[in-house]
Amino acid sequence: MVQPAPTDTMHTVMSKSSQGLRHAEIERETKETKVYINLGFDGGSKQDIKTGVGFFDHMLQQLGFHGMLDLGVSCEGDLHIDDHHTIEDVGISLGQAIRKALHDSPIARFASLHVPMDDALVLVAIDVSGRGALGFNVPFARETIGDMSTECVREFFKSVALHAGINLHMHKVAGENDHHVCEALFKGFGIVLNRAAEPVDRQGPASTKGVL
């Protein structure tokens, strides 16, 4: 797992309501960004997103809505340089929030889905395994979509996967419109994350090893 730089300061808080909701808050501050994440798996579908990168905000909104997540994201980043640090650090923080919110929760663990959007079709598959890995085969023709660099799409999902401790695979099956392809990825990730996090009636971790 990629560790934050030694100069980073990090404060993480995990909380569960009296109803036992799976919820996590993450605050992460570096010399490049200041990120706050509020994530809930069981509270509904409210999104409050503000990163300073308009298209990225739109994608996170899609992720939260279609994943039926309560998702609050705020980031103050060095956008005068570019969007890389903001998008990567939001991914790191979101991954940490996923890991903490689902800690010790008996869940389905696996999910996969082909997600269509107009001309685009992508495959998204997930294993909440405790081990972070990303398989990503999604070429883009454009360098940017709106104000978001397309190379940062992979960086975001890599950061999420590594810090959440999940195996995540994303593959483009079809599509010529990069906006549609990218949006299908974010929608698909939200949906498979929701399905993999579905509570199940199982004692202990979802592994024959007895531990994830």
C-alpha positions as CSV (number, residue, x, y, z in Angstrom):
1,M,0.0,0.0,0.0
2,V,1.3,3.5,-0.9
3,Q,1.9,5.4,2.3
4,P,1.6,9.2,2.6
5,A,4.7,11.3,2.4
6,P,6.5,11.9,5.8
7,T,5.5,15.6,5.6
8,D,1.8,14.7,5.5
9,T,-0.4,15.1,8.6
10,M,-3.4,12.9,8.7
11,H,-6.3,12.6,11.1
12,T,-8.9,9.9,10.7
13,V,-12.1,9.5,12.5
14,M,-14.5,6.5,12.2
15,S,-17.9,6.7,13.8
16,K,-21.0,4.6,13.9
17,S,-24.4,6.0,14.8
18,S,-26.6,4.5,17.4
19,Q,-28.4,2.7,14.5
20,G,-25.1,1.1,13.6
21,L,-24.6,2.9,10.3
22,R,-21.4,2.2,8.4
23,H,-19.8,5.7,8.3
24,A,-16.4,7.2,8.2
25,E,-14.8,10.7,8.1
26,I,-11.4,11.4,6.8
27,E,-9.4,14.6,7.1
28,R,-6.1,14.7,5.2
29,E,-3.8,17.7,4.9
30,T,-0.5,18.0,3.0
31,K,1.5,20.9,1.6
32,E,-0.5,20.4,-1.7
33,T,-4.1,19.7,-0.6
34,K,-6.5,19.8,2.2
35,V,-9.2,17.1,1.9
36,Y,-12.3,16.2,3.9
37,I,-14.4,13.1,3.2
38,N,-17.7,12.1,4.8
39,L,-18.9,8.7,3.7
40,G,-22.0,6.7,4.7
41,F,-23.1,3.4,3.2
42,D,-26.4,3.1,4.9
43,G,-27.8,6.6,5.2
44,G,-29.3,7.3,1.8
45,S,-28.0,9.2,-1.2
46,K,-26.9,12.7,-0.4
47,Q,-24.0,14.2,-2.2
48,D,-22.1,17.5,-1.4
49,I,-19.1,17.7,-3.6
50,K,-16.6,20.6,-4.1
51,T,-13.1,20.0,-5.3
52,G,-12.5,22.9,-7.6
53,V,-12.4,20.6,-10.6
54,G,-15.9,20.9,-12.2
55,F,-15.9,17.7,-14.2
56,F,-14.4,15.7,-11.3
57,D,-17.2,17.0,-9.1
58,H,-19.7,15.8,-11.6
59,M,-18.1,12.3,-11.7
60,L,-18.1,12.0,-7.9
61,Q,-21.7,13.1,-7.8
62,Q,-22.5,10.2,-10.2
63,L,-20.4,7.8,-8.1
64,G,-22.3,8.7,-4.9
65,F,-25.8,8.9,-6.5
66,H,-25.6,5.6,-8.3
67,G,-23.8,3.9,-5.4
68,M,-26.6,5.1,-3.1
69,L,-24.0,6.6,-0.8
70,D,-24.0,9.6,1.4
71,L,-20.9,11.3,0.1
72,G,-19.4,14.6,1.2
73,V,-16.1,15.7,-0.4
74,S,-14.3,19.0,-0.1
75,C,-10.8,19.7,-1.3
76,E,-8.6,22.8,-1.4
77,G,-5.8,22.0,-3.7
78,D,-2.9,23.5,-5.7
79,L,-5.0,23.9,-8.9
80,H,-2.7,26.7,-10.0
81,I,-0.2,23.8,-10.8
82,D,-2.7,21.3,-12.2
83,D,-5.4,18.9,-11.2
84,H,-3.2,15.9,-10.3
85,H,-2.7,16.4,-6.6
86,T,-6.3,17.3,-6.0
87,I,-7.7,14.2,-7.8
88,E,-5.1,11.8,-6.4
89,D,-5.5,13.0,-2.8
90,V,-9.3,12.8,-3.0
91,G,-8.8,9.2,-4.2
92,I,-6.5,8.4,-1.3
93,S,-8.9,9.9,1.2
94,L,-12.0,8.2,-0.3
95,G,-10.1,4.9,-0.2
96,Q,-9.3,5.3,3.4
97,A,-12.9,6.2,4.2
98,I,-14.2,3.0,2.4
99,R,-11.8,0.8,4.3
100,K,-12.8,2.3,7.7
101,A,-16.5,2.4,7.0
102,L,-16.5,-1.3,6.0
103,H,-14.1,-2.5,8.7
104,D,-15.2,-5.8,10.2
105,S,-18.5,-5.6,8.4
106,P,-19.8,-8.9,7.0
107,I,-20.4,-8.1,3.3
108,A,-21.0,-9.7,0.0
109,R,-17.4,-8.8,-1.0
110,F,-17.6,-9.4,-4.8
111,A,-19.5,-7.6,-7.6
112,S,-19.2,-6.9,-11.3
113,L,-21.2,-5.1,-13.9
114,H,-21.2,-4.1,-17.6
115,V,-22.2,-0.5,-17.6
116,P,-23.6,1.1,-20.8
117,M,-23.9,4.9,-21.5
118,D,-25.0,5.8,-25.0
119,D,-22.1,4.6,-27.2
120,A,-19.9,3.5,-24.3
121,L,-19.7,0.2,-22.5
122,V,-17.3,-0.6,-19.7
123,L,-16.7,-3.5,-17.4
124,V,-16.2,-2.8,-13.7
125,A,-15.4,-5.6,-11.2
126,I,-14.5,-5.4,-7.5
127,D,-13.3,-7.6,-4.7
128,V,-13.2,-6.0,-1.2
129,S,-10.3,-8.3,-0.3
130,G,-8.2,-6.1,2.0
131,R,-5.5,-6.1,-0.7
132,G,-5.3,-3.1,-3.1
133,A,-4.8,-3.6,-6.8
134,L,-6.0,-2.0,-10.0
135,G,-6.4,-3.4,-13.5
136,F,-7.2,-0.5,-15.8
137,N,-7.5,-0.8,-19.6
138,V,-9.4,2.3,-20.6
139,P,-7.7,4.4,-23.3
140,F,-8.9,8.0,-23.8
141,A,-8.5,10.0,-27.1
142,R,-8.7,13.3,-25.3
143,E,-6.2,14.8,-22.9
144,T,-8.9,16.5,-20.9
145,I,-12.7,16.3,-20.3
146,G,-13.8,19.7,-19.2
147,D,-11.2,20.8,-16.6
148,M,-10.1,17.2,-15.7
149,S,-7.1,15.5,-17.1
150,T,-8.0,12.1,-18.5
151,E,-4.7,10.6,-17.2
152,C,-6.0,11.4,-13.7
153,V,-9.0,9.0,-14.1
154,R,-6.6,6.1,-13.6
155,E,-4.7,7.9,-10.8
156,F,-8.0,8.4,-8.9
157,F,-9.1,4.8,-9.1
158,K,-5.6,3.6,-8.3
159,S,-5.5,5.7,-5.2
160,V,-9.0,4.5,-4.2
161,A,-8.1,0.8,-4.7
162,L,-4.8,0.9,-2.9
163,H,-6.0,2.8,0.1
164,A,-9.4,1.0,0.4
165,G,-7.7,-2.4,0.1
166,I,-9.8,-3.5,-2.9
167,N,-9.1,-5.3,-6.1
168,L,-10.6,-3.2,-8.8
169,H,-10.8,-3.9,-12.6
170,M,-12.0,-1.5,-15.2
171,H,-12.0,-2.2,-18.9
172,K,-13.4,-0.4,-21.9
173,V,-15.5,-2.6,-24.1
174,A,-16.8,0.0,-26.5
175,G,-17.2,3.8,-26.9
176,E,-15.9,6.7,-28.9
177,N,-17.1,9.6,-26.6
178,D,-14.6,10.0,-23.7
179,H,-17.2,11.8,-21.6
180,H,-19.5,8.8,-21.8
181,V,-16.7,6.3,-21.1
182,C,-15.5,8.2,-18.1
183,E,-19.0,8.7,-16.7
184,A,-19.8,5.0,-17.1
185,L,-16.6,4.2,-15.1
186,F,-17.7,6.4,-12.1
187,K,-21.3,5.2,-12.2
188,G,-20.1,1.6,-12.4
189,F,-17.7,1.9,-9.5
190,G,-20.5,3.3,-7.3
191,I,-22.9,0.5,-8.2
192,V,-20.4,-2.4,-7.7
193,L,-19.1,-0.8,-4.5
194,N,-22.7,-0.7,-3.2
195,R,-23.3,-4.3,-4.2
196,A,-20.1,-5.6,-2.8
197,A,-20.8,-3.8,0.5
198,E,-24.2,-5.4,0.8
199,P,-24.5,-6.8,4.3
200,V,-24.7,-10.6,4.5
201,D,-25.6,-13.0,7.3
202,R,-22.2,-14.5,7.8
203,Q,-20.1,-14.9,10.9
204,G,-16.6,-13.6,10.4
205,P,-14.7,-12.4,7.3
206,A,-15.7,-13.3,3.8
207,S,-12.7,-15.6,3.3
208,T,-11.9,-19.3,3.9
209,K,-8.7,-18.1,5.4
210,G,-10.6,-16.7,8.3
211,V,-9.2,-13.2,7.7
212,L,-9.0,-10.7,4.8
